[in-house]
Amino acid sequence: MRCDYGLFFPSTSNPSGGTLRAVHGRLDLTGTVGVIVVATVAACTSPYIEPASLDVRVLLPLGGLGDRAYADTVYEGVLRARLDIPFSKTEASPASVEEAQVVYQQWMSEPEPRLSTQFLLVVGPTYTDMVRDGDCPQGDRFVVHLDSLLPVCPRRMAVTYHPYGPAFLGGVAAMAVSPRKTAAIVGGMPLPAVEEFVRGFSDGVLFAGGKVLAVEYLSSTPAGFAMPELADVLAEKLFETADVIFPPAGGSAMGVFDAAKRAANRYVLGHDIDQTWMGRGIVIGSVVKRLGQTVHMALEQVVTGAFQEGNLALGMAENGVGFEANPLFEERTVARVKQAMQAAEAAAKHDREQYPW
């Protein structure tokens, strides 16, 4: 587990803690789970936060940073928010749900913040049971859980993203580029958040006169989001008959990108963020979740005293998700996408009614 931390110690001139000094850094912890847990709790926790009055704790998805998609865009959103809203930051990258639970429970069980408001950002649907079964935050502690639907709880916000609409448009764009009108999907694991990508893309392909030849999941566990080698092998096989692959699979999607680069006239649709930069000649466009925008909004609500507790659903109408076309393919895709917009909006509304999460 890795933690980015700010540890504060009482000054030697005042052992009781009147003046504080800070030491900042990053820890890389290895070893057995038991050792990791003990070290993490010690390294990632401090009741003294200064000079910032806002203490932000980020519980990253399993696998942590480096996926070039979901986790990275959330973290970028946290860093961008700090340009406008000053705060101290702690992050934890657990290797398992069990480790995540230990860290989360430790953060939640700390005494109520004395020198700051505490903002806990929990990232990813794999932590839903953990947060749902935990206590409601108290005092000046707030919890925001991205990609989750939770019982209403004071000082807690759960955000669901509904990418069906832009995924539908991505399917239309894919068929505007595909010579054989064929596509496939490689998902990380069958979660509601992933399955909505799958439904939207599949329906968009069908609307545009194409066919989804296969829908494959890399795993039945969160490990499926960190299997780029397996995704590469699978994509190479799928590309024999499919011109386009849509891989809502976190870091595993990098394997699909690599397979597309080796093949001729094979393409990929990006997910979570605009991934055009990962292959300008192969990425038709990207189905994006505006995760960083949500992080900034929630932090702003906390500091202004206007925190919106409960469940927040973000789709195309709320500008929480969207489709970003690669400029290199715009001549072939943009007109088709615009023509399909009304159909995508209607289908997305129907899908949300059927699958509210």
Buried (B, 14 or more C-beta within 10 A) or exposed (E): BBBBBBBBEBEEEEEEEEEBEBEEEEBEBEEEBEEBBBBBBBBBBBBBBBEBBBBBBBBBBBBBBEBBBBBBBBBBBBEBBBEEBEBBBBBBBBBBBEBBBBBBBBBBEBEEBEBBBBBBBBBBBBBBEBBBEBEBBEEBBBBBBBBBBBEEBEBBBBBBBBBBBBBBBBBBBBBBBBEBBBBBBBBBBEBBBBBBBBBBBBBBBBBBEBBBBBBBBBBEEBBBBBBBEBBBEBBBEBBEEBBBBBBBBBBBBBBBBBBBEEBEEBBBBBBBBBBBEBBEEBBBBBBBBBBBBBBBBBBBBBBEEEBEBEBBBBBBBEEBBBBBBBEBBEEEBBEBBEEBBEBBBEBBBEBBEEEEB
